[in-house]
Amino acid sequence: MSKKLKRVFFGARRPSSPSSPQPQTLMGQFLRAVMLRWDEQTQLHVEVKKHGSKDGNELTRAAFEVAVRRYFPPDTDLRVISGLVHEMRQVFGELVPVLETEMLIRAALGEEVPIDDITLVPELTAKTFTLMGLTDKWSRDVSTVNSVLAEAEELVHRRGFAPTPAA
């Protein structure tokens, strides 16, 4: 991994006592570490891979939906969405899939856009970078991230999925 990518993904230290409910799933804890750029994300990634990720992908999708709907009002102008994606591209580089990210955000806001052809890797890449970008917009506030993830965990459970519980 390049030094630039390491700076993007790592660097924030875990605060001593987060003030909101904690994610209850292994994937939820991993997403929190990624969103906040906590050093423990590498260790959690190994655990997630060991336990599988099918329902973990569903949690990423749900967290994306919750975060996007919390950040953007439903009638957000496309230029605002494009502006966020442009900022993400400046911060995270060419790894951000611009068109896919814009389409997925618009779909999460209820717009009918063609997203059926977006394959798994670009979809999850776009959603993960969006989670990171929105976390930056929220000044990496731990309680906001925790509440997004707690709501996403409830959503996936209501949808019938069961991500691996945290130890």
DSSP file with accessible surface (Angstrom, degrees, kcal/mol):
  #  RESIDUE AA STRUCTURE BP1 BP2  ACC     N-H-->O    O-->H-N    N-H-->O    O-->H-N    TCO  KAPPA ALPHA  PHI   PSI    X-CA   Y-CA   Z-CA
    1    1 A M              0   0  136      0, 0.0     5,-0.0     0, 0.0     0, 0.0   0.000 360.0 360.0 360.0 134.8    0.0    0.0    0.0
    2    2 A S     >  -     0   0   63      1,-0.1     4,-2.3     4,-0.0     5,-0.2  -0.233 360.0-114.1 -70.1 159.9    1.4    3.4   -0.9
    3    3 A K  H  > S+     0   0  169      1,-0.2     4,-2.1     2,-0.2     5,-0.2   0.889 117.1  54.9 -60.9 -37.7    2.2    6.0    1.7
    4    4 A K  H  > S+     0   0  116      1,-0.2     4,-1.8     2,-0.2    -1,-0.2   0.933 109.2  46.1 -62.9 -45.7   -0.6    8.3    0.3
    5    5 A L  H  > S+     0   0   44      1,-0.2     4,-2.7     2,-0.2     5,-0.3   0.888 109.2  55.5 -65.2 -37.0   -3.2    5.5    0.7
    6    6 A K  H  X S+     0   0  108     -4,-2.3     4,-2.4     1,-0.2    -1,-0.2   0.911 107.7  49.3 -61.1 -40.1   -1.9    4.7    4.2
    7    7 A R  H  < S+     0   0  175     -4,-2.1    -1,-0.2     2,-0.2    -2,-0.2   0.874 111.8  49.5 -66.4 -34.9   -2.5    8.4    5.1
    8    8 A V  H  < S+     0   0   18     -4,-1.8    -2,-0.2     1,-0.2    -1,-0.2   0.933 121.8  32.0 -67.3 -44.8   -6.0    8.2    3.7
    9    9 A F  H  < S+     0   0   34     -4,-2.7     2,-0.3    -5,-0.1    -2,-0.2   0.682 122.8  37.8 -91.4 -20.4   -7.0    5.1    5.5
   10   10 A F     <  +     0   0   51     -4,-2.4    28,-0.2    -5,-0.3     3,-0.1  -0.820  69.9  83.1-125.1 167.1   -5.0    5.4    8.7
   11   11 A G        +     0   0   59      1,-0.4     2,-0.4    26,-0.4    27,-0.2   0.059  57.3 101.8 133.6 -31.3   -4.0    8.1   11.1
   12   12 A A  B     -a   38   0A  22     25,-2.2    27,-0.9    -3,-0.1    -1,-0.4  -0.697  61.1-137.2 -88.3 137.3   -6.8    8.8   13.6
   13   13 A R        -     0   0  192     -2,-0.4    25,-0.1    25,-0.2    -1,-0.0  -0.669  26.7-102.7 -89.3 148.4   -6.4    7.5   17.0
   14   14 A R        -     0   0  108     -2,-0.3    -1,-0.1     1,-0.1    19,-0.0  -0.478  37.8-121.5 -70.2 129.9   -9.4    5.9   18.8
   15   15 A P        -     0   0   50      0, 0.0    -1,-0.1     0, 0.0    -3,-0.0  -0.336  21.9-115.1 -68.9 159.1  -10.8    8.2   21.4
   16   16 A S  S    S+     0   0  122      1,-0.2    -2,-0.1    -2,-0.0     0, 0.0   0.867  96.7  10.4 -68.3 -36.8  -10.9    7.0   25.0
   17   17 A S        -     0   0   91      2,-0.0    -1,-0.2     0, 0.0    -3,-0.0  -0.700  69.7-148.9-149.4  94.1  -14.7    6.8   25.4
   18   18 A P        -     0   0   32      0, 0.0     4,-0.1     0, 0.0    -4,-0.0  -0.311  14.0-142.3 -58.3 146.4  -17.2    7.2   22.6
   19   19 A S  S    S+     0   0  107      2,-0.1     3,-0.0     0, 0.0   124,-0.0   0.272  70.7  59.8-101.4  10.5  -20.4    8.8   23.8
   20   20 A S  S    S-     0   0   22      1,-0.1   124,-0.0   122,-0.0   123,-0.0  -0.839  98.9 -63.1-131.7 171.1  -23.0    7.0   21.7
   21   21 A P        -     0   0   88      0, 0.0   129,-0.2     0, 0.0    -1,-0.1  -0.205  55.7-126.0 -54.4 143.7  -24.2    3.4   21.2
   22   22 A Q        -     0   0   55      1,-0.1     7,-0.1    -4,-0.1     6,-0.0  -0.626  27.4 -95.0 -91.3 149.6  -21.5    1.2   19.7
   23   23 A P        -     0   0    1      0, 0.0    -1,-0.1     0, 0.0   127,-0.1  -0.397  31.0-154.3 -59.2 138.7  -21.9   -0.9   16.6
   24   24 A Q        +     0   0  130    125,-0.1   142,-2.5   141,-0.1     2,-0.3   0.447  67.2  71.6 -98.0  -4.4  -22.9   -4.4   17.6
   25   25 A T  B  > S-B  165   0B   4    140,-0.3     4,-2.3     1,-0.1     5,-0.2  -0.807  81.5-123.4-113.5 156.7  -21.5   -6.3   14.6
   26   26 A L  H  > S+     0   0   14    138,-3.0     4,-2.4    -2,-0.3     5,-0.2   0.930 116.2  48.4 -60.1 -44.2  -18.0   -7.1   13.5
   27   27 A M  H  > S+     0   0   20    137,-0.5     4,-3.1     1,-0.2    -1,-0.2   0.883 108.5  54.6 -65.8 -36.9  -18.6   -5.4   10.2
   28   28 A G  H  > S+     0   0    0      2,-0.2     4,-2.3     1,-0.2    -1,-0.2   0.918 109.6  46.9 -61.6 -41.1  -20.1   -2.4   12.0
   29   29 A Q  H  X S+     0   0   48     -4,-2.3     4,-2.2     2,-0.2    -2,-0.2   0.901 112.6  50.1 -68.4 -37.2  -17.0   -2.0   14.1
   30   30 A F  H  X S+     0   0   28     -4,-2.4     4,-2.5     2,-0.2    -2,-0.2   0.945 110.5  49.0 -64.7 -46.5  -14.8   -2.4   10.9
   31   31 A L  H  X S+     0   0    2     -4,-3.1     4,-3.3     1,-0.2     5,-0.2   0.908 109.9  52.3 -60.0 -40.3  -16.8    0.3    9.1
   32   32 A R  H  X S+     0   0    2     -4,-2.3     4,-2.4    -5,-0.2    -1,-0.2   0.939 109.8  48.7 -60.9 -44.5  -16.5    2.6   12.1
   33   33 A A  H  X>S+     0   0    0     -4,-2.2     5,-2.6     1,-0.2     4,-0.6   0.906 114.7  45.6 -62.9 -39.4  -12.7    2.1   12.1
   34   34 A V  H ><5S+     0   0    6     -4,-2.5     3,-0.8     3,-0.2    -2,-0.2   0.946 113.0  49.1 -67.2 -48.9  -12.6    2.8    8.3
   35   35 A M  H 3<5S+     0   0    1     -4,-3.3    -2,-0.2     1,-0.2    -1,-0.2   0.882 120.5  36.4 -60.0 -37.6  -14.9    5.8    8.5
   36   36 A L  H 3<5S-     0   0    3     -4,-2.4    -1,-0.2    -5,-0.2    -2,-0.2   0.451 107.8-124.3 -95.2  -1.8  -12.9    7.3   11.3
   37   37 A R  T <<5 +     0   0    3     -3,-0.8   -25,-2.2    -4,-0.6   -26,-0.4   0.878  45.5 175.2  59.5  42.2   -9.5    6.1   10.0
   38   38 A W  B > < -a   12   0A   5     -5,-2.6     3,-1.6    -6,-0.2   -25,-0.2  -0.552  39.4-124.1 -77.7 146.5   -8.7    4.3   13.3
   39   39 A D  T >  S+     0   0   61    -27,-0.9     3,-0.9     1,-0.3     4,-0.3   0.766 103.6  69.4 -61.1 -27.4   -5.5    2.3   13.4
   40   40 A E  T 3> S+     0   0   47      1,-0.2     4,-2.3     2,-0.1    -1,-0.3   0.539  70.5  93.8 -74.4  -1.9   -7.4   -0.9   14.4
   41   41 A Q  H <> S+     0   0   13     -3,-1.6     4,-2.5     1,-0.2    -1,-0.2   0.857  79.4  56.7 -63.7 -31.7   -9.1   -1.3   11.0
   42   42 A T  H <> S+     0   0   80     -3,-0.9     4,-1.7     2,-0.2    -1,-0.2   0.951 109.2  45.5 -63.8 -46.0   -6.4   -3.6    9.7
   43   43 A Q  H  > S+     0   0  138     -4,-0.3     4,-1.6     1,-0.2    -2,-0.2   0.922 114.0  48.9 -62.7 -43.1   -6.9   -6.1   12.6
   44   44 A L  H  X S+     0   0   16     -4,-2.3     4,-2.7     1,-0.2    -1,-0.2   0.870 105.2  58.7 -66.3 -33.7  -10.7   -5.9   12.2
   45   45 A H  H  X S+     0   0   78     -4,-2.5     4,-2.6    -5,-0.2    -1,-0.2   0.907 103.6  52.0 -62.3 -39.9  -10.4   -6.4    8.4
   46   46 A V  H  X S+     0   0   87     -4,-1.7     4,-2.0     1,-0.2    -1,-0.2   0.930 111.1  47.9 -61.5 -42.5   -8.7   -9.8    9.1
   47   47 A E  H  X S+     0   0   59     -4,-1.6     4,-1.7     2,-0.2    -2,-0.2   0.910 110.7  50.7 -65.5 -42.5  -11.6  -10.7   11.4
   48   48 A V  H  X S+     0   0   12     -4,-2.7     4,-0.7     1,-0.2    -2,-0.2   0.932 110.7  49.0 -61.7 -45.0  -14.2   -9.7    8.9
   49   49 A K  H >< S+     0   0  146     -4,-2.6     3,-0.6     1,-0.2    -1,-0.2   0.888 108.9  53.8 -63.1 -36.8  -12.5  -11.8    6.1
   50   50 A K  H 3< S+     0   0  142     -4,-2.0    -1,-0.2     1,-0.2    -2,-0.2   0.873 114.4  40.3 -65.5 -36.0  -12.3  -14.8    8.5
   51   51 A H  H 3< S-     0   0   94     -4,-1.7    -1,-0.2     1,-0.2    -2,-0.2   0.421 116.1-111.6 -94.9  -0.8  -16.1  -14.7    9.2
   52   52 A G    <<  -     0   0   42     -4,-0.7    -1,-0.2    -3,-0.6   112,-0.2  -0.048  13.7-124.8  88.2 166.9  -17.2  -13.9    5.6
   53   53 A S     >  +     0   0   54     -4,-0.1     4,-2.8     2,-0.1     5,-0.2   0.345  69.8 108.8-136.4   8.2  -18.8  -10.7    4.3
   54   54 A K  H  > S+     0   0  151      1,-0.2     4,-1.2     2,-0.2     3,-0.2   0.965  97.3  31.7 -55.3 -56.7  -22.1  -11.5    2.6
   55   55 A D  H  > S+     0   0   40      1,-0.2     4,-1.7     2,-0.2    -1,-0.2   0.776 114.1  64.6 -73.0 -20.4  -24.2   -9.9    5.3
   56   56 A G  H  > S+     0   0    6      2,-0.2     4,-2.2     1,-0.2    -2,-0.2   0.885  98.5  53.7 -64.8 -37.8  -21.3   -7.4    5.8
   57   57 A N  H  X S+     0   0   28     -4,-2.8     4,-2.4    -3,-0.2    -1,-0.2   0.895 105.6  53.7 -62.9 -38.6  -21.9   -6.1    2.3
   58   58 A E  H  X S+     0   0   37     -4,-1.2     4,-2.5    -5,-0.2    -1,-0.2   0.874 106.8  51.7 -63.7 -35.8  -25.5   -5.5    3.3
   59   59 A L  H  X S+     0   0    0     -4,-1.7     4,-2.9     2,-0.2     5,-0.2   0.913 108.1  51.2 -68.3 -38.2  -24.4   -3.5    6.3
   60   60 A T  H  X S+     0   0    3     -4,-2.2     4,-2.3     2,-0.2    -2,-0.2   0.937 111.6  48.3 -61.2 -43.9  -22.2   -1.4    4.0
   61   61 A R  H  X S+     0   0   48     -4,-2.4     4,-2.2     1,-0.2    -2,-0.2   0.920 113.7  46.1 -62.1 -44.6  -25.1   -0.8    1.7
   62   62 A A  H  X S+     0   0    0     -4,-2.5     4,-2.7     2,-0.2     5,-0.2   0.910 111.2  51.4 -67.2 -41.5  -27.4    0.1    4.7
   63   63 A A  H  X S+     0   0    0     -4,-2.9     4,-2.9     1,-0.2     5,-0.2   0.912 109.8  51.3 -61.9 -40.3  -24.8    2.4    6.3
   64   64 A F  H  X S+     0   0    3     -4,-2.3     4,-2.9    -5,-0.2     5,-0.3   0.943 110.8  47.7 -60.1 -49.2  -24.4    4.2    2.9
   65   65 A E  H  X S+     0   0   31     -4,-2.2     4,-2.4     1,-0.2     5,-0.2   0.936 114.5  45.9 -57.9 -48.7  -28.2    4.7    2.6
   66   66 A V  H  X S+     0   0    8     -4,-2.7     4,-1.8     1,-0.2    -2,-0.2   0.938 115.7  45.7 -61.6 -47.9  -28.5    6.0    6.2
   67   67 A A  H  X S+     0   0    0     -4,-2.9     4,-2.2    -5,-0.2     5,-0.2   0.928 113.7  48.0 -64.4 -44.9  -25.5    8.3    5.9
   68   68 A V  H  X S+     0   0    0     -4,-2.9     4,-3.0    -5,-0.2    -1,-0.2   0.937 113.8  46.9 -62.9 -44.9  -26.6    9.7    2.5
   69   69 A R  H  < S+     0   0  137     -4,-2.4    -1,-0.2    -5,-0.3    -2,-0.2   0.811 112.6  50.6 -69.2 -27.6  -30.1   10.4    3.6
   70   70 A R  H  < S+     0   0   98     -4,-1.8    -1,-0.2    -5,-0.2    -2,-0.2   0.860 117.5  38.7 -74.9 -35.6  -28.9   12.0    6.8
   71   71 A Y  H  < S+     0   0   80     -4,-2.2    -2,-0.2    -5,-0.2    -3,-0.2   0.905 115.7  48.1 -82.4 -44.0  -26.5   14.3    4.9
   72   72 A F  S  < S-     0   0    8     -4,-3.0    -1,-0.1    -5,-0.2     9,-0.0  -0.829  77.5-128.3-103.4 137.7  -28.5   15.2    1.8
   73   73 A P    >   -     0   0   73      0, 0.0     3,-1.5     0, 0.0    -3,-0.1  -0.431  37.3-105.7 -70.9 157.1  -32.2   16.4    1.7
   74   74 A P  T 3  S+     0   0  108      0, 0.0    37,-0.1     0, 0.0    35,-0.0   0.804 117.2  50.4 -57.8 -30.9  -34.3   14.4   -0.8
   75   75 A D  T 3  S+     0   0  140      2,-0.0     2,-0.0     0, 0.0    34,-0.0   0.028  78.2 156.6-100.6  33.0  -34.4   17.2   -3.4
   76   76 A T    <   -     0   0   27     -3,-1.5     2,-0.1     1,-0.1    -4,-0.0  -0.288  46.6-113.2 -62.5 134.6  -30.7   17.8   -3.5
   77   77 A D    >>  -     0   0   69      1,-0.1     4,-1.5     4,-0.0     3,-1.2  -0.411  19.9-123.1 -66.6 140.3  -29.4   19.4   -6.7
   78   78 A L  H 3> S+     0   0   72      1,-0.3     4,-3.1     2,-0.2     5,-0.2   0.831 110.4  63.5 -55.1 -33.2  -27.1   17.2   -8.8
   79   79 A R  H 3> S+     0   0  189      1,-0.2     4,-2.1     2,-0.2    -1,-0.3   0.862 100.8  51.5 -63.2 -32.7  -24.4   19.9   -8.6
   80   80 A V  H <> S+     0   0   80     -3,-1.2     4,-2.1     2,-0.2    -1,-0.2   0.924 111.8  46.1 -68.9 -43.4  -24.2   19.5   -4.8
   81   81 A I  H  X S+     0   0    3     -4,-1.5     4,-2.5     1,-0.2    -2,-0.2   0.945 113.3  49.2 -63.0 -46.8  -23.8   15.7   -5.2
   82   82 A S  H  X S+     0   0   34     -4,-3.1     4,-2.7     1,-0.2    -1,-0.2   0.877 108.0  55.6 -60.7 -36.7  -21.2   16.2   -7.9
   83   83 A G  H  X S+     0   0   28     -4,-2.1     4,-2.4    -5,-0.2    -1,-0.2   0.916 108.2  47.1 -62.8 -43.4  -19.4   18.7   -5.7
   84   84 A L  H  X S+     0   0    8     -4,-2.1     4,-2.7     2,-0.2    -2,-0.2   0.941 112.7  49.0 -63.7 -45.0  -19.1   16.2   -2.9
   85   85 A V  H  X S+     0   0    0     -4,-2.5     4,-2.5     1,-0.2    -2,-0.2   0.908 110.2  51.9 -63.1 -38.9  -17.9   13.5   -5.2
   86   86 A H  H  X S+     0   0  112     -4,-2.7     4,-2.0     1,-0.2    -1,-0.2   0.929 110.1  48.6 -61.8 -44.6  -15.3   16.0   -6.7
   87   87 A E  H  X S+     0   0   81     -4,-2.4     4,-2.0     1,-0.2    -2,-0.2   0.910 110.6  51.1 -61.3 -42.3  -14.1   16.8   -3.1
   88   88 A M  H  X S+     0   0    4     -4,-2.7     4,-3.6     1,-0.2     5,-0.4   0.906 108.0  52.4 -61.6 -40.4  -13.8   13.0   -2.4
   89   89 A R  H  X S+     0   0   84     -4,-2.5     4,-1.7     1,-0.2    -1,-0.2   0.883 108.5  50.8 -63.6 -37.7  -11.8   12.5   -5.6
   90   90 A Q  H  < S+     0   0  133     -4,-2.0    -1,-0.2    -5,-0.2    -2,-0.2   0.886 118.9  37.3 -65.8 -38.6   -9.4   15.3   -4.5
   91   91 A V  H  < S+     0   0   74     -4,-2.0    -2,-0.2    -5,-0.1    -3,-0.2   0.926 130.0  27.7 -78.9 -48.6   -9.0   13.7   -1.0
   92   92 A F  H >< S-     0   0    5     -4,-3.6     3,-0.6     1,-0.2    -3,-0.2   0.547 100.1-141.7 -97.4 -11.3   -9.0   10.0   -1.9
   93   93 A G  G ><  -     0   0   15     -4,-1.7     3,-1.7    -5,-0.4    -1,-0.2  -0.321  52.0 -24.8  87.3-163.9   -7.7   10.1   -5.5
   94   94 A E  G 3  S+     0   0  169      1,-0.3    -1,-0.2    -4,-0.1     4,-0.1   0.528 114.9  83.4 -70.6  -5.4   -8.6    8.2   -8.6
   95   95 A L  G <   +     0   0   90     -3,-0.6    -1,-0.3    -6,-0.1    -2,-0.1   0.735  69.5  93.4 -70.1 -19.2   -9.9    5.2   -6.6
   96   96 A V  S <  S-     0   0    0     -3,-1.7     2,-1.1    -7,-0.1    30,-0.1  -0.632  77.4-139.6 -76.5 116.7  -13.2    7.0   -6.3
   97   97 A P     >  -     0   0   24      0, 0.0     4,-2.6     0, 0.0     5,-0.2  -0.654  19.0-164.8 -79.1 102.3  -15.5    5.9   -9.1
   98   98 A V  H  > S+     0   0   45     -2,-1.1     4,-2.5     1,-0.2     5,-0.2   0.925  78.9  40.5 -59.2 -57.8  -17.1    9.2  -10.0
   99   99 A L  H  > S+     0   0  126      1,-0.2     4,-2.5     2,-0.2    -1,-0.2   0.923 117.9  48.0 -62.2 -43.8  -20.1    8.2  -12.1
  100  100 A E  H  > S+     0   0   64      2,-0.2     4,-2.8     1,-0.2     5,-0.2   0.917 111.6  50.6 -63.0 -42.2  -21.0    5.2  -10.0
  101  101 A T  H  X S+     0   0    0     -4,-2.6     4,-2.3     2,-0.2     5,-0.2   0.935 111.6  47.0 -62.7 -46.6  -20.7    7.3   -6.8
  102  102 A E  H  X S+     0   0   28     -4,-2.5     4,-2.4    -5,-0.2    -1,-0.2   0.931 114.2  47.6 -61.0 -44.9  -23.0   10.0   -8.1
  103  103 A M  H  X S+     0   0   50     -4,-2.5     4,-2.6    -5,-0.2    -2,-0.2   0.907 111.6  49.8 -63.9 -42.1  -25.5    7.5   -9.4
  104  104 A L  H  X S+     0   0    7     -4,-2.8     4,-2.3     2,-0.2    -1,-0.2   0.889 111.2  49.0 -67.1 -37.5  -25.6    5.5   -6.1
  105  105 A I  H  X S+     0   0    0     -4,-2.3     4,-1.4    -5,-0.2    -2,-0.2   0.947 112.2  48.7 -64.4 -46.1  -26.1    8.7   -4.1
  106  106 A R  H  <>S+     0   0   46     -4,-2.4     5,-2.3     1,-0.2     3,-0.3   0.905 111.1  50.2 -61.8 -40.3  -28.9    9.8   -6.3
  107  107 A A  H ><5S+     0   0   27     -4,-2.6     3,-1.9     1,-0.2    -1,-0.2   0.911 107.0  54.3 -64.5 -40.3  -30.5    6.3   -6.1
  108  108 A A  H 3<5S+     0   0    7     -4,-2.3    -1,-0.2     1,-0.3    -2,-0.2   0.795 104.9  55.4 -64.4 -25.4  -30.3    6.4   -2.2
  109  109 A L  T 3<5S-     0   0   26     -4,-1.4    -1,-0.3    -3,-0.3    -2,-0.2   0.371 128.0 -99.2 -88.1   2.9  -32.1    9.7   -2.4
  110  110 A G  T < 5S+     0   0   60     -3,-1.9     2,-0.2     1,-0.3    -3,-0.2   0.450  75.1 140.7  99.0   2.0  -35.0    8.1   -4.3
  111  111 A E      < -     0   0   89     -5,-2.3     2,-1.0    -6,-0.2    -1,-0.3  -0.538  56.9-119.7 -79.7 142.6  -34.2    9.1   -7.8
  112  112 A E        +     0   0  189     -2,-0.2    -1,-0.1     2,-0.0    -5,-0.1  -0.742  52.5 153.3 -81.3 104.4  -34.7    6.6  -10.6
  113  113 A V        -     0   0   24     -2,-1.0     2,-1.1   -10,-0.1     3,-0.2  -0.953  53.6 -98.5-132.1 153.8  -31.2    6.1  -12.1
  114  114 A P        +     0   0  104      0, 0.0   -11,-0.1     0, 0.0    -2,-0.0  -0.577  61.6 139.4 -77.4 100.1  -29.6    3.2  -13.9
  115  115 A I    >   +     0   0   52     -2,-1.1     3,-1.8     1,-0.1   -11,-0.0   0.426  40.3  96.5-117.4  -1.9  -27.5    1.4  -11.3
  116  116 A D  T 3  S+     0   0  153      1,-0.3    -1,-0.1    -3,-0.2     0, 0.0   0.772  82.7  55.1 -62.4 -25.5  -28.2   -2.2  -12.1
  117  117 A D  T 3  S+     0   0  158      2,-0.1     2,-0.6    -3,-0.0    -1,-0.3   0.461  78.9 108.4 -88.2  -0.7  -25.0   -2.5  -14.2
  118  118 A I    <   -     0   0   33     -3,-1.8    -3,-0.0   -18,-0.1     2,-0.0  -0.675  65.8-141.9 -79.2 119.1  -22.8   -1.3  -11.3
  119  119 A T     >  -     0   0   92     -2,-0.6     4,-2.3     1,-0.1     5,-0.2  -0.247  24.1 -95.3 -79.8 171.3  -20.8   -4.4  -10.2
  120  120 A L  H  > S+     0   0   81      1,-0.2     4,-3.0     2,-0.2     5,-0.3   0.883 116.7  49.6 -56.9 -49.5  -20.0   -5.3   -6.6
  121  121 A V  H  > S+     0   0  106      1,-0.2     4,-2.6     2,-0.2     5,-0.2   0.957 114.9  41.7 -63.7 -50.9  -16.4   -3.9   -6.4
  122  122 A P  H  > S+     0   0   32      0, 0.0     4,-2.7     0, 0.0     5,-0.2   0.905 116.0  52.8 -62.7 -35.3  -17.2   -0.4   -7.8
  123  123 A E  H  X S+     0   0   24     -4,-2.3     4,-2.5     2,-0.2    -2,-0.2   0.969 114.0  39.5 -61.8 -52.9  -20.4   -0.3   -5.8
  124  124 A L  H  X S+     0   0   28     -4,-3.0     4,-2.6     2,-0.2     5,-0.2   0.859 115.3  53.5 -69.7 -31.3  -18.8   -1.1   -2.5
  125  125 A T  H  X S+     0   0   43     -4,-2.6     4,-2.6    -5,-0.3     5,-0.3   0.955 111.5  45.4 -63.9 -48.6  -15.8    1.1   -3.3
  126  126 A A  H  X S+     0   0    0     -4,-2.7     4,-2.2    -5,-0.2    -2,-0.2   0.918 115.3  47.2 -60.3 -44.2  -18.1    4.1   -4.0
  127  127 A K  H  X S+     0   0   17     -4,-2.5     4,-2.4    -5,-0.2    -1,-0.2   0.901 112.2  49.0 -68.9 -38.9  -20.1    3.5   -0.9
  128  128 A T  H  X S+     0   0   36     -4,-2.6     4,-2.3     2,-0.2    -2,-0.2   0.941 112.7  46.8 -67.2 -45.2  -17.1    3.1    1.3
  129  129 A F  H  X S+     0   0   10     -4,-2.6     4,-3.0     1,-0.2    -1,-0.2   0.888 111.3  52.8 -64.6 -34.7  -15.4    6.3    0.0
  130  130 A T  H  X S+     0   0    0     -4,-2.2     4,-3.0    -5,-0.3     5,-0.3   0.930 107.7  50.9 -65.5 -41.8  -18.8    8.1    0.4
  131  131 A L  H  X S+     0   0    1     -4,-2.4     4,-2.1     1,-0.2    -2,-0.2   0.924 113.3  45.8 -59.5 -42.1  -19.0    6.9    4.0
  132  132 A M  H  X S+     0   0    0     -4,-2.3     4,-2.0     2,-0.2    -2,-0.2   0.919 113.2  49.4 -66.8 -42.8  -15.5    8.2    4.6
  133  133 A G  H  X S+     0   0    5     -4,-3.0     4,-1.9     2,-0.2    -2,-0.2   0.911 112.3  46.9 -64.2 -42.0  -16.2   11.5    2.8
  134  134 A L  H  X S+     0   0    0     -4,-3.0     4,-1.7     2,-0.2    -1,-0.2   0.888 108.2  56.5 -68.8 -34.9  -19.4   12.1    4.8
  135  135 A T  H  <>S+     0   0    0     -4,-2.1     5,-3.1    -5,-0.3     6,-0.4   0.910 106.6  50.1 -61.3 -39.8  -17.6   11.3    8.0
  136  136 A D  H ><5S+     0   0   48     -4,-2.0     3,-1.9     1,-0.2    -1,-0.2   0.909 107.2  54.0 -62.6 -40.6  -15.1   14.0    7.1
  137  137 A K  H 3<5S+     0   0   78     -4,-1.9    -1,-0.2     1,-0.3    -2,-0.2   0.818 107.0  52.0 -62.2 -30.7  -18.0   16.4    6.5
  138  138 A W  T ><5S-     0   0   47     -4,-1.7     3,-1.2    -5,-0.1    -1,-0.3   0.145 121.7-111.4 -89.6  18.0  -19.2   15.5   10.1
  139  139 A S  T < 5 -     0   0  107     -3,-1.9    -3,-0.2     1,-0.3     3,-0.2   0.825  62.9 -70.7  55.3  34.8  -15.7   16.4   11.4
  140  140 A R  T 3 <S-     0   0   92     -5,-3.1     2,-0.5     1,-0.2    -1,-0.3   0.861  75.4-176.4  51.5  42.2  -15.1   12.7   12.1
  141  141 A D    <>  -     0   0   64     -3,-1.2     4,-2.2    -6,-0.4    -1,-0.2  -0.580  19.0-153.6 -73.7 118.2  -17.6   12.9   15.0
  142  142 A V  H  > S+     0   0   23     -2,-0.5     4,-3.0     1,-0.2     5,-0.2   0.893  92.0  53.0 -62.6 -41.6  -17.7    9.5   16.7
  143  143 A S  H  > S+     0   0   36      1,-0.2     4,-2.3     2,-0.2    -1,-0.2   0.895 109.5  48.9 -66.4 -36.0  -21.2    9.8   18.0
  144  144 A T  H  > S+     0   0   33      2,-0.2     4,-2.4     1,-0.2    -1,-0.2   0.947 113.3  46.7 -65.8 -46.1  -22.6   10.6   14.5
  145  145 A V  H  X S+     0   0    0     -4,-2.2     4,-2.6     1,-0.2     5,-0.2   0.937 112.5  50.4 -61.4 -46.0  -20.7    7.6   13.0
  146  146 A N  H  X S+     0   0    0     -4,-3.0     4,-2.8     1,-0.2    -1,-0.2   0.912 110.7  48.9 -59.7 -41.4  -21.9    5.3   15.8
  147  147 A S  H  X S+     0   0   38     -4,-2.3     4,-2.3    -5,-0.2    -1,-0.2   0.896 110.4  50.9 -69.5 -36.6  -25.5    6.5   15.3
  148  148 A V  H  X S+     0   0    0     -4,-2.4     4,-2.4     2,-0.2    -2,-0.2   0.950 114.3  44.4 -61.3 -46.4  -25.4    5.9   11.5
  149  149 A L  H  X S+     0   0    0     -4,-2.6     4,-2.7     2,-0.2    -2,-0.2   0.891 111.3  52.4 -69.6 -37.5  -24.0    2.4   12.0
  150  150 A A  H  X S+     0   0   19     -4,-2.8     4,-2.1    -5,-0.2    -1,-0.2   0.931 112.2  46.4 -63.2 -43.1  -26.5    1.6   14.8
  151  151 A E  H  X S+     0   0   86     -4,-2.3     4,-2.2     1,-0.2    -2,-0.2   0.908 112.3  50.9 -64.6 -39.0  -29.3    2.6   12.5
  152  152 A A  H  X S+     0   0    0     -4,-2.4     4,-2.6     2,-0.2     5,-0.2   0.900 107.8  52.6 -66.3 -39.6  -27.8    0.6    9.6
  153  153 A E  H  X S+     0   0   10     -4,-2.7     4,-2.0     1,-0.2    -1,-0.2   0.923 109.8  48.6 -62.7 -41.7  -27.5   -2.5   11.8
  154  154 A E  H  X S+     0   0  117     -4,-2.1     4,-2.3     1,-0.2    -1,-0.2   0.915 110.5  52.7 -61.5 -41.8  -31.2   -2.2   12.7
  155  155 A L  H  X S+     0   0   24     -4,-2.2     4,-1.6     1,-0.2    -2,-0.2   0.924 108.8  47.5 -62.0 -45.9  -32.0   -1.8    9.0
  156  156 A V  H  <>S+     0   0    0     -4,-2.6     5,-2.6     1,-0.2    -1,-0.2   0.890 110.8  52.2 -67.2 -35.1  -30.2   -4.9    7.9
  157  157 A H  H ><5S+     0   0   96     -4,-2.0     3,-1.5     1,-0.2    -1,-0.2   0.921 108.4  50.5 -65.2 -41.6  -31.7   -7.0   10.7
  158  158 A R  H 3<5S+     0   0  169     -4,-2.3    -1,-0.2     1,-0.3    -2,-0.2   0.817 107.0  55.9 -62.9 -29.8  -35.2   -5.8    9.6
  159  159 A R  T 3<5S-     0   0  102     -4,-1.6    -1,-0.3    -5,-0.2    -2,-0.2   0.444 124.9-104.4 -81.4  -2.5  -34.3   -6.9    6.0
  160  160 A G  T < 5S+     0   0   67     -3,-1.5     2,-0.3     1,-0.3    -3,-0.2   0.609  77.9 128.4  93.3  12.2  -33.5  -10.4    7.3
  161  161 A F      < -     0   0   49     -5,-2.6    -1,-0.3    -6,-0.1    -2,-0.1  -0.679  41.3-159.1-100.0 156.7  -29.7  -10.3    7.3
  162  162 A A        -     0   0   66     -2,-0.3  -107,-0.2     3,-0.0  -106,-0.1  -0.655   7.3-164.1-137.4  79.5  -27.5  -11.2   10.2
  163  163 A P        -     0   0    7      0, 0.0  -110,-0.1     0, 0.0  -109,-0.0  -0.269  45.2 -81.1 -59.4 152.0  -24.0   -9.8   10.1
  164  164 A T        -     0   0   51   -112,-0.2  -138,-3.0  -139,-0.1  -137,-0.5  -0.322  50.8-118.7 -56.8 127.1  -21.5  -11.5   12.5
  165  165 A P  B     -B   25   0B  98      0, 0.0  -140,-0.3     0, 0.0     2,-0.1  -0.319  31.2-102.8 -65.2 151.6  -21.9  -10.1   16.0
  166  166 A A              0   0   24   -142,-2.5  -140,-0.0     1,-0.1  -142,-0.0  -0.410 360.0 360.0 -71.1 150.8  -18.9   -8.4   17.5
  167  167 A A              0   0  147     -2,-0.1    -1,-0.1    -3,-0.1    -3,-0.0  -0.227 360.0 360.0 -70.0 360.0  -17.0  -10.5   20.1
